[in-house]
């Protein structure tokens, strides 16, 4: 996500919202170890929070295929999973065809290289720190 100034809204996230979230603990630890996120954050292993969009909510069907991730049949842009990170290290991705359970969310980024649910799966709604609204951003 672009650097900038964001307004934090303390409300429940809905599909389409940009959110500030902690990745699942194992993913957070991997993110810190591999420098995907900066250290000294509030998440597991002191990972920083992620800024992502909510692409799927409870009851949505997620399909992960070689052409990308689909939510209720709609292909998400830039959602093809990579098998290697930017440094050439192997990464595993989440696979399957399933319906999100109550209190589960599917997160996505705008960039094809985004560290998102493609790699760590759905997250608990309790992992959301807040909904964010960009006030002033730059690329």
C-alpha positions as CSV (number, residue, x, y, z in Angstrom):
1,X,0.0,0.0,0.0
2,X,1.2,3.5,-0.6
3,X,2.9,5.4,2.2
4,X,0.9,8.2,3.6
5,X,-1.5,9.4,6.3
6,X,-4.5,7.1,7.1
7,X,-7.5,7.6,9.3
8,X,-8.1,4.6,11.6
9,X,-11.8,3.7,12.1
10,X,-12.6,1.4,14.9
11,X,-15.5,-0.5,13.3
12,X,-16.2,-4.0,11.9
13,X,-14.7,-4.6,8.5
14,X,-16.8,-5.3,5.5
15,X,-15.9,-6.5,2.0
16,X,-14.0,-3.8,0.1
17,X,-12.6,-2.1,3.2
18,X,-9.0,-1.3,3.6
19,X,-7.9,-2.7,6.9
20,X,-5.0,-2.8,9.3
21,X,-4.5,-6.4,10.4
22,X,-2.1,-8.8,12.0
23,X,-1.3,-11.9,9.9
24,X,-1.6,-15.3,11.6
25,X,1.3,-16.0,14.0
26,X,3.2,-18.4,11.8
27,X,3.0,-16.0,8.8
28,X,3.9,-13.0,11.0
29,X,7.0,-14.8,12.2
30,X,8.0,-15.7,8.7
31,X,7.3,-12.1,7.5
32,X,9.7,-10.8,10.1
33,X,12.4,-13.4,9.5
34,X,12.3,-12.8,5.7
35,X,11.9,-9.0,6.0
36,X,8.5,-8.9,4.4
37,X,7.4,-6.6,7.2
38,X,9.4,-4.4,9.5
39,X,10.1,-5.7,13.1
40,X,8.9,-4.0,16.3
41,X,5.2,-4.1,15.5
42,X,2.3,-5.2,17.6
43,X,1.7,-8.6,16.0
44,X,3.2,-12.1,16.7
45,X,7.0,-12.1,16.5
46,X,6.8,-8.3,16.7
47,X,5.6,-8.1,13.1
48,X,4.2,-4.9,11.8
49,X,0.5,-4.8,10.9
50,X,-0.5,-5.2,7.2
51,X,-2.6,-2.8,5.2
52,X,-4.8,-4.9,2.9
53,X,-8.3,-5.0,1.4
54,X,-11.0,-7.3,2.6
55,X,-11.8,-9.4,-0.5
56,X,-13.9,-12.1,1.1
57,X,-16.2,-12.3,4.2
58,X,-18.1,-15.1,6.0
59,X,-20.0,-17.2,3.5
60,X,-18.0,-16.2,0.5
61,X,-16.6,-19.0,-1.7
62,X,-12.8,-18.8,-2.2
63,X,-11.3,-20.7,-5.1
64,X,-7.5,-20.8,-5.5
65,X,-6.3,-21.9,-9.0
66,X,-3.2,-21.4,-11.1
67,X,-4.9,-18.4,-12.8
68,X,-5.4,-16.7,-9.4
69,X,-7.8,-16.3,-6.6
70,X,-11.6,-16.1,-7.1
71,X,-14.1,-14.8,-4.6
72,X,-17.6,-16.0,-5.5
73,X,-16.4,-16.7,-9.0
74,X,-14.8,-13.3,-9.6
75,X,-11.1,-13.3,-10.3
76,X,-9.1,-10.9,-8.1
77,X,-6.6,-8.8,-10.0
78,X,-2.9,-9.7,-9.6
79,X,-3.8,-12.7,-7.5
80,X,-1.6,-15.4,-9.1
81,X,0.5,-17.0,-6.4
82,X,4.2,-16.9,-6.7
83,X,6.4,-19.9,-5.9
84,X,9.4,-17.7,-4.9
85,X,9.8,-14.4,-3.2
86,X,11.7,-11.4,-4.5
87,X,15.0,-13.0,-3.3
88,X,14.3,-16.3,-4.9
89,X,13.4,-18.2,-1.7
90,X,10.5,-20.7,-2.1
91,X,7.1,-19.7,-0.7
92,X,4.2,-21.9,-0.1
93,X,0.7,-20.7,-0.8
94,X,-2.7,-21.5,0.6
95,X,-4.7,-23.8,-1.6
96,X,-8.2,-25.0,-1.8
97,X,-11.8,-24.4,-2.7
98,X,-13.8,-23.5,0.4
99,X,-16.4,-21.2,2.0
100,X,-15.2,-18.7,4.6
101,X,-16.4,-19.6,8.1
102,X,-18.1,-17.1,10.4
103,X,-15.6,-14.5,11.5
104,X,-13.1,-15.3,8.7
105,X,-11.9,-12.8,6.2
106,X,-9.8,-13.1,3.0
107,X,-7.3,-10.3,2.6
108,X,-5.7,-9.1,-0.7
109,X,-3.3,-6.5,-1.8
110,X,-3.2,-4.5,-5.0
111,X,0.3,-5.6,-6.0
112,X,1.1,-9.1,-7.4
113,X,3.9,-9.4,-4.8
114,X,1.6,-8.7,-1.9
115,X,2.0,-10.8,1.3
116,X,-1.7,-11.6,1.7
117,X,-4.2,-14.5,2.2
118,X,-2.8,-16.2,-0.9
119,X,0.1,-17.2,1.3
120,X,-1.4,-17.5,4.8
121,X,-5.0,-18.2,4.2
122,X,-8.1,-16.6,5.8
123,X,-7.7,-14.6,9.0
124,X,-9.9,-14.2,12.0
125,X,-11.9,-11.0,12.1
126,X,-10.3,-10.6,15.6
127,X,-7.0,-9.9,13.8
128,X,-8.3,-6.7,12.4
129,X,-6.9,-3.7,14.2
130,X,-9.2,-1.3,12.4
131,X,-10.6,-0.1,9.1
132,X,-8.4,2.6,7.5
133,X,-9.2,5.4,5.1
134,X,-6.4,7.1,3.2
135,X,-6.3,10.8,3.8
136,X,-3.0,11.7,2.0
137,X,-0.8,9.1,0.2
138,X,2.0,9.1,-2.3
139,X,3.6,6.4,-4.4
